[in-house]
């Protein structure tokens, strides 16, 4: 089951930058960016230095900002960075943020 992600045309650059301003969320995006462009990561494979409920909050924030998508399969959740869509809507933003904070 795929969960809907917001239309990036309705997402502001400020919303994206606010979502990326947290170090934990930035680390999640960094891990997703390291996967091949169309790749997904199972939720348990993403390493974050916070508890499950806090991690869930960070994933929801990234989902709400349109930065990632989520897909459920059975009891597993898979996340994917919307890299191509973000690069089309905000050219160079993700690359610049990752480079500047790496």
C-alpha positions as CSV (number, residue, x, y, z in Angstrom):
1,X,0.0,0.0,0.0
2,X,1.4,3.4,-1.0
3,X,0.7,6.4,1.1
4,X,0.1,9.6,-0.6
5,X,2.7,12.3,-0.5
6,X,1.9,16.0,-1.0
7,X,2.1,17.5,-4.5
8,X,5.4,19.3,-4.5
9,X,3.8,22.2,-6.5
10,X,1.9,22.9,-3.3
11,X,5.0,22.7,-1.0
12,X,7.1,25.8,-0.3
13,X,10.8,25.9,-0.3
14,X,10.6,27.2,3.3
15,X,8.7,24.0,4.3
16,X,11.4,21.9,2.8
17,X,14.2,23.8,4.4
18,X,12.4,23.7,7.8
19,X,12.1,20.0,7.6
20,X,15.8,19.7,6.7
21,X,16.9,22.0,9.5
22,X,16.9,19.2,12.1
23,X,20.1,17.0,12.3
24,X,18.1,13.8,12.7
25,X,15.9,14.5,9.6
26,X,19.0,15.5,7.7
27,X,20.7,12.2,8.5
28,X,17.6,10.3,7.4
29,X,17.7,12.2,4.1
30,X,21.5,11.6,3.8
31,X,20.9,7.8,4.2
32,X,18.1,7.8,1.7
33,X,20.3,9.8,-0.8
34,X,23.0,7.2,-0.6
35,X,20.7,4.6,-2.0
36,X,20.4,4.3,-5.8
37,X,18.0,7.0,-7.1
38,X,14.9,4.8,-7.2
39,X,15.9,2.7,-4.2
40,X,14.0,2.3,-1.0
41,X,15.2,1.6,2.5
42,X,13.2,-0.4,5.0
43,X,12.4,1.6,8.1
44,X,14.5,-0.6,10.4
45,X,17.6,-0.2,8.1
46,X,17.8,3.6,8.7
47,X,20.0,4.4,11.7
48,X,18.9,7.3,13.9
49,X,20.1,8.2,17.4
50,X,16.5,8.6,18.8
51,X,13.8,6.3,20.0
52,X,11.0,4.9,17.8
53,X,8.4,7.5,18.7
54,X,10.7,10.4,18.0
55,X,11.9,8.7,14.8
56,X,8.3,8.4,13.7
57,X,7.8,12.1,14.3
58,X,10.8,12.9,12.1
59,X,9.6,10.6,9.3
60,X,6.1,12.2,9.4
61,X,7.7,15.7,9.2
62,X,9.7,14.6,6.1
63,X,6.6,13.0,4.6
64,X,4.6,16.1,5.2
65,X,7.2,18.3,3.6
66,X,7.1,16.1,0.5
67,X,10.8,15.1,0.9
68,X,10.2,11.4,1.2
69,X,7.5,8.8,0.3
70,X,6.4,5.9,2.4
71,X,5.2,2.5,1.2
72,X,3.8,-0.2,3.4
73,X,4.2,-3.9,2.6
74,X,2.8,-6.3,5.2
75,X,4.3,-5.2,8.5
76,X,7.2,-3.3,6.9
77,X,7.5,0.3,5.9
78,X,9.8,1.5,3.1
79,X,11.0,5.0,2.6
80,X,12.3,6.7,-0.6
81,X,13.8,10.1,-1.2
82,X,11.8,12.0,-3.8
83,X,15.1,13.2,-5.3
84,X,14.1,13.6,-9.0
85,X,10.9,15.4,-8.0
86,X,12.7,17.7,-5.5
87,X,15.4,18.4,-8.1
88,X,12.8,19.4,-10.6
89,X,10.9,21.6,-8.2
90,X,13.9,23.0,-6.3
91,X,16.9,22.6,-8.6
92,X,20.1,21.8,-6.6
93,X,18.5,22.2,-3.2
94,X,19.0,18.7,-1.8
95,X,22.5,18.4,-3.2
96,X,23.5,21.8,-1.8
97,X,22.1,21.0,1.7
98,X,23.8,17.6,1.8
99,X,27.1,19.1,0.6
100,X,27.0,22.0,3.0
101,X,26.2,19.9,6.0
102,X,28.3,16.8,5.2
